[in-house]
Amino acid sequence: MGCQADVVFATEKPDAPPTQARSCGRAAHVVQRGNDRQPCFYVEDDYRRYLAGLRESAIRYGCVVHAYVLMTNHVHVLVTPSSAGAVSRMMQWLGRQYVGYINGRYRRTGTLWEGRCKSCLVDTERYLLSCYRYIELNPVRAAMVADPGNHAWSSYHANAQLLPDAMVVPHAEYLRLGADAAERCVAYRALLKDALSADRLAEIRAYVQQQRVLGSPRFQREIEVMMGRCASVRPAHRPRRSSESDGTGSDPL
């Protein structure tokens, strides 16, 4: 059964989201969600297939993956592209490959993904490690596991436990946590014990949803000058404070 182009990123046009143009060398937090919040993974082989595809696609399009988590009905990836538009191409190729696999395996048709991925540029200095933590603690917030190490499908095992993961490349900000890998793991686990505030969680969700620039006012102004458009979230769309998870393997973003 043929693959379906379910992932449609904005192209690099004047009205495209800031995350989709001139993002070379800047980390991006990407969310890919199942259509109508329905599952996109059913058995362990599905998770393995997606991760293999993510690794291949990242290599193919020159992207470096720093953190990821596969939930029941959505995916988070923290990635740095080496060229403009690389994240879009990576996710488009991955989405098509995975949809073809799912449709063939389960004899299904129709869309798998929710329209298009969402993403936001991330200010390295102030927000990069917050996104690491947001991503790898997602299964805990969703009440899927009590400890992030109990969720098999995330980069936590590489970043916090020193377990090999050929896909994960530490970001420079992560490397600053310690002089060697063991020291960095200890420091990172300490960060994970300090839960992100409700305000920070809501902030990350809002910036991903609106595809803006998650960062300090100064960083946002720099991007605004570069892009010629607003980089911050619209006040009318600031997120309401609600529970962090609905307990079904899905969080608000």
Beta strands, then each sheet from edge to edge (+ up, - down):
strand 1: 28-33
strand 2: 63-70
strand 3: 74-81
strand 4: 118-122
strand 5: 213-214
sheet 1: 2+ 3- 1+ 4- 5-
end
